[in-house]
Amino acid sequence: MTLGSIRHEIVIERSASTVWELAGDAGRLHEWFPGIVSLDLDGTKRTIHLAGGLSMPEDIVINDALARRFEYSISLPIFVFHRGTIDVISMGENRCMVVYACEADPRTMALIISGGCYRALQELKRQMELSTEAAN
């Protein structure tokens, strides 16, 4: 198996615990990942529904609040393998880095997903820092 791999990271001027409340909540992905309009969650099974009408079933592999790591796998026949990982890493009291990584076979699927992951991090940052401004 030859995996395609991408990774994006972004620094957010909010505490890691505050960012994790949104990024680590399996039922709230549609709030910050552009193009996802809704989702269904049943234990470790999640189905995301895209604006274009496509639904993608996912298996939640890890949701570790202590490590602030969320890992999932898309289970569609177009993938031989897929793993997405979101890590929220503290950089001090009111600053953190969020890393969104994806591995996929076929390799091209990682590139296709990459743009969405990048835009999702941008939106997460916008929402988190907007809520900081509103609080001040």
C-alpha positions as a printed Julia matrix, in Angstrom:
136×3 Matrix{Float64}:
   0.0    0.0    0.0
   1.37   3.42  -0.97
  -0.28   6.14   1.08
  -0.76   9.75   0.18
  -0.22  11.97   3.2
  -1.0   15.61   3.94
  -0.73  17.75   7.04
  -1.88  21.27   7.79
  -1.38  23.18  11.0
  -2.6   26.5   12.31
  -1.98  28.55  15.45
  -5.1   29.76  17.22
  -5.11  32.45  19.89
  -7.32  30.48  22.28
  -6.62  27.89  24.94
  -6.24  24.3   23.77
  -9.1   23.23  26.04
 -11.46  25.8   24.5
 -10.55  24.8   20.94
 -10.85  21.11  21.86
 -14.45  21.67  23.02
 -15.38  22.28  19.38
 -12.71  20.39  17.4
 -12.93  17.26  19.55
 -16.72  17.02  19.57
 -17.63  14.36  16.99
 -21.15  15.77  16.69
 -20.06  19.34  15.81
 -17.8   18.87  12.76
 -20.38  20.46  10.48
 -20.07  23.69  12.5
 -16.51  24.34  11.3
 -15.78  22.11   8.29
 -17.02  23.93   5.14
 -19.14  21.8    2.83
 -20.48  19.52   5.56
 -24.1   20.49   6.1
 -25.07  17.93   8.75
 -24.07  14.65  10.32
 -25.47  11.64  12.11
 -23.66  10.22  15.13
 -24.25   6.81  16.69
 -21.54   5.79  19.13
 -18.32   5.38  17.15
 -20.12   5.61  13.79
 -20.58   8.98  12.14
 -22.03   9.84   8.74
 -21.28  13.26   7.32
 -23.56  14.79   4.72
 -21.98  17.1    2.15
 -23.62  20.08   0.46
 -23.51  18.26  -2.9
 -25.66  15.43  -1.52
 -22.92  12.85  -0.9
 -22.92  11.07   2.46
 -19.72   9.55   3.86
 -19.73   6.96   6.66
 -16.88   7.23   9.16
 -15.57   5.17  12.03
 -14.31   7.13  15.03
 -11.07   5.41  15.99
  -9.81   7.7   18.78
 -11.44  10.51  20.72
  -8.98  11.19  23.53
  -9.8   14.34  25.51
  -6.64  14.04  27.62
  -4.3   13.94  24.59
  -6.72  16.15  22.61
  -6.58  13.76  19.66
  -9.46  12.84  17.37
  -8.93  10.17  14.73
 -11.39   8.78  12.22
 -11.53   6.6    9.14
 -13.78   7.06   6.11
 -15.35   3.76   5.1
 -16.29   4.2    1.45
 -15.36   1.8   -1.37
 -13.35   4.57  -3.1
 -10.79   4.22  -0.27
  -8.55   1.23   0.28
  -7.45   3.03   3.44
  -8.16   6.38   5.09
  -7.2    7.93   8.4
  -7.79  11.53   9.47
  -6.25  12.91  12.66
  -6.88  16.18  14.47
  -4.52  17.16  17.29
  -4.93  20.24  19.5
  -1.59  21.11  21.11
  -1.23  23.7   23.87
   1.3   26.48  23.27
   0.57  28.34  26.49
  -2.4   29.61  28.41
  -4.27  31.21  25.48
  -2.58  29.79  22.41
  -2.6   26.42  20.69
  -1.72  24.69  17.44
  -4.22  22.51  15.63
  -2.8   19.88  13.29
  -5.05  18.17  10.73
  -3.44  15.2    9.0
  -4.78  12.74   6.46
  -3.42   9.51   5.02
  -5.2    7.77   2.17
  -4.94   5.05  -0.43
  -5.38   5.81  -3.25
  -2.81   8.55  -2.76
  -4.74  11.11  -4.81
  -7.57  11.06  -2.28
  -5.28  12.66   0.32
  -4.73  15.55  -2.09
  -8.45  15.87  -2.78
  -9.23  15.95   0.96
  -6.35  18.35   1.66
  -8.15  21.48   0.49
 -11.12  20.78   2.74
  -8.87  20.19   5.76
  -7.05  23.47   5.12
 -10.31  25.43   4.83
 -11.66  23.71   7.96
  -8.67  24.88  10.0
  -9.09  28.41   8.68
 -12.76  28.37   9.72
 -11.95  26.9   13.15
  -9.43  29.71  13.72
 -11.92  32.33  12.54
 -14.63  31.1   14.9
 -12.33  30.68  17.89
 -10.66  34.06  17.53
 -13.94  35.79  16.71
 -15.36  34.52  20.0
 -12.25  35.92  21.77
 -12.88  39.36  20.26
 -16.54  39.26  21.28
 -15.55  38.44  24.87
 -13.23  41.5   25.07
